[in-house]
Amino acid sequence: MSLRDLLLIAFLALAVVTSGIGVVYAKYQTRIEFIHLQALTRELHRLEEEWAVLRLEEAALGTHPRVETAARSRLDMFMPRGVDIRTIGGKVHER
């Protein structure tokens, strides 16, 4: 074997080893990213569940009877009588 053949074999062996290291590193990075993706997916599901609970809570707290009860009890508000209502400005619609 000539020196040229030995150098070619050494270069090819180095290329194979380097390629193998690259494959192992790529596989490792893929596993790391997949683990991260799974964690983010779990967080997404947790946030979606929390969002659904918050929407239900908002719907329950925003009902008209609940708001009216809170306005009466906490803010001492009341529904005005017809004689207490005054219209200011605007056009008067005659029939």
C-alpha angles and dihedrals in degrees: 000000000000127000089252091057091048091050090049091050091047091049092049091047090050090048091051093049092046091048091050092051089049092052092049092048092048090050090049092050090048091054092048092050092046091053089050090049091052091051091050091048091052090049090049092053091047091051092047090053091048090049091052091051091049092050090052091047091049091050091050095046094044099056115125096242092050093049091046092050091049091048092052098043104035102027100031090232124156139187108264119239119242093256090054093060116092127183116217122198124334128101121302112229110218123199 
